[in-house]
Amino acid sequence: MKKVVIISGASSGIGFATLKKLVSEGHTVYGSGRAEKDAAKIERAGGKPLEMEMTDYSTLEKAVNSVMENENRIDVLFNNAGYGLYGSVEETSIDKAKHQFEVNLFGLARLTQLVLPHMRKQESGTIINTSSMGGKIYTPLGAWYHATKHAVEGWSDCLRLELKQFGINVVVVEPGGIQTAWGSVAADNLQEISSGGPYKDFGERVADGMRNRYEKQDSLSPPYVIADVVSKAISSDRPKTRYVAGKYARPLLFIRKYFGDRVYDRVAMSAA
């Protein structure tokens, strides 16, 4: 059955790859971007652009209302928008930390709240939340980013229990290393915050490592591996509660789970 889908953060990376994949399968896909050029890009790919700023809840409400006016239903919400705030805990302002939570958790939560009444009325729907392998593991100088992704994991588990009675699925996607601009943005944030203080040398090593991995061609998994996972989840009557895909994800999650903190600490630091 062809479905009506909303994707936040749909103008690049995982979101854009997923939009193209779902459009090619015949679904009606609404995607959000933050600039006029993003809307044009989404339209060219066959999607329907939405204006959504994750920290401005009025834009989320307008977007959901617009989809309902046009389609009279919402079958899938793919909460994909997010970014990585890296920098030492000591040097990262609480305002920056709050913004990280506003985008990665509270914006996601508010958009979900707005969609849920319509899915409950339909007695069907699928909520897909982009966590990360970083929702189960941790990396140097990423405390605030990992805090948001660990929160998304627990929040999604509770939501799954709440919504089962209404026939609504909740799925968590845990990408590994995906070839997108995410790493460069995180490295820029890290250098901005921790480039001149007591964590300077450590910060430079971590930022250089992130850039080497994310900017080197074909060093990580392409975004379509996550698009394929999302497609599989929304086409299943009983999707998995979690999907893990992408470079490093499975081995790092295995080490974290079965070898304990001290061994994982050494693995995490070896990349710095």
N, C-alpha and C positions, 0 to 999 in steps of 0.2 A: 504493500500500500504506500502510495506517495504521501509524504508528510510535510507539514509546515514547520520549519526549523528557524530558530533564532540563534545566531552565533555572535557573541561579543568578541571584540578584537579580531575582526575578520579581514582586515586589510593587508595582512602580511603573515609570514611564517605559518604556524600550525593552523591558525584560523582561516587564512586564505586558501591553503591547500585543502582544508576540509570543505570550505564553501564550494570550490571547484569540483571536488569529488561528489558531493551530494547533488549539486546542480546536474552533473552528468548522469546521475541515476534517476533524474526526473523529479526530485523533491523541490518544493518551493522554499528557497533559502533567503532569509533576511540576515544581513550582516552589518555590523557597526564599524565605523572608522571615526577618526577624530578630525579629519581635514576634508576639504572639498575634493581634492585629488583622490582621496580614499574612496569616496562615493562613486566617482567615475570608474575607478578600477574594479570595484565590486560589480557595478552595472555591466562593464565589459565582459566580466566572467559569468554573467547570467544571473547574478544575485540581485536582491533588492536592498538598496542601502538604507540604513537607519542611522540617525544621529544620536549617539549615546556617549556620555561622559560618565564614567563609573562613580565619580565623586559628586555628581550633580543628579540627585534622585529624580528631579523633575523631568530630565531628559529620558530617564529610564521609563518613567510612567507614560510619557508621550509615545515612546517607541512601542511599548506593549499595546497601548490603546490603538495605535495605528495598524499594527498587525491584526488585531482582533476586528477592527472595522473592515479591513480588506479581506480577511480569510475566515473570520468567525471561528477560528480554532488555533491552538498552538500545540503541536505534538512533541516537539523537542526543543529544549533549551540547552545549548552548549556554552557553559560559562568558561570562556577561554581567555578573556582579557587579563593581563597581569604583567608585572615586571619584577626585576630583581634589584633590591636595595642591598648593596654590599658595602662594608666599612666596619671598622671596629665598633663594638658596643660603646666604649668610652667616648668615642668621637662623634658618633651619630646622634644628631639632635632628636629629641622626642617628637618634634613636629614632623621630621622626615619619617620616623618610625610609624607615627600615626597615619601618615599618608600611605605608607606601604600597606598597612592593614585596611585602610579605606578602599584601596583599589583591589587588593588580592582577596580580601575576605568580606568586608561590609558591603561593597558595591555588588559583588557576586550574590550576597545574601539578599540584598534589597531587590535585585532583579528577579531572583527566585520567588520572593514573596509576591511580587506583582503578577507572575505567571501562574502561580499555584491555584488561585481560585478558578481559573479557566480550565486547568487540567482536572481539578476535582469535579467540576461540572461535567466534563467529558467522561470521567472515570477512566482516564488513560493519560499517558504521557511519560516522557523520559527526561530526567535532569542529568546532564553529564558535566561534572566538575573537573577542570584541569588542576590537578595537584602537581606532582612531580615525583621523581625518585627522591627529590629533596624533601618530600613530606614524610619520608621514613628514615632518611640519612641526613648527614650534615657535611658542610664544607667550610674551610677556613674563612673567617670574616663575613660569613653569611647569616649571622644570628637572626636578624630581623626578617630576612626573606624566608629562612627555614621555619621561623615561628609562624608565619602566615600559612605556609603549606602544611605544617603539622596541624594547624587549626582547621584548615579545609578538610583534612582527613577525618578528624573527629566530628566535625560539624556534619559532614556528609553521612557518616555512619548513623548518627542520631536522626537525620532527616529521612534516611532510608526506612527506619523503623516507623516513623510517624506516617509516612505516605503509603506504606504497603497496603493499608486498608482501603485506599482509594484507587488501587491499580496503577500507581505511578512508580516507575523505576528510578532509582538513584544510582548512578555509576560514577566511579572515580577513575580518571585516567592518570597514570603515573609515567610521564615521558622521561626517558634518559637524555643523553646528549643529542640535541636536535640542531641541525645546521640552520640557525636563524640569527637575527640581530640581537637576541636576548643576551648573549655572552658579552658582546661589545658594550651594550648599555650598562650591564652590571659592572664591567670593568671600569667604565667611565665614572660610575657612581663611587666605586671603591677609591679611585684615584682622587676624586674631588674631596672625599671625606678624610682619607687617611694617607695623604701624600706628603704631609709636612711635619707630622708629629712623631710620637714614640713608636708608631707602628709602620713608619715609612718604608723601611727595607722589606719587611714582611708583606706589606700591602703591594709594593711594586712587583714582588715575585708572584703573588697570587694573581694580580691583574695581568701580568705578562703571560702567565700560564693560561688564563681564561681566553685571552686574545689568540694565543697560538692554537688552541683547540677550536674555537668558534670561527675564526677567520681563515683557517687553512682549508682549502677546498677538499671536499670529500672526507674530512677527518671525523665527521659525526654523521648521524642518520638523517636522511632527508625528511622534510615535514610530512610527506605523504604517508609515512609509516603510521603516524598518529591519525591522519585522515582515514586510513583503512580501518583502524580500530574503532573510530567513531561510527563509521558506516556499519561495521559489524554489530556494534552495540544497538544501534537504532533499528536494525532489521531483525533483531532477535526478540521473540516473545518473552524470553527470560534471560536477559543479558547478565554477564558476570557483574559482580559488585565492583571489581577492579580489573583494569587492563594495564599491563606493564609492557612498554615497547620503547625501543631506541637504544643507542649506544651506551654501554656501561651499566644500564639499569639493572638487569638481572644479576650480574655478578656482584655489584656493589650491595644490592639488597640482600643477597645471600650471605656475604661476608658480615654485614651489619647484624643480621639475624642470628647467625650460628657461631660466629667467632668472638663476639663480644666487643665492648667499647675499646679496650686497649689495642687490639689488633686493628680494628677499624680506624682508630685515631692515626695509626702509622700509615695506613693506606691513604687516608685523607690528606695527611701532611706531605706525603710523597709527591703530590701534584703541585705543591706550593713552591 
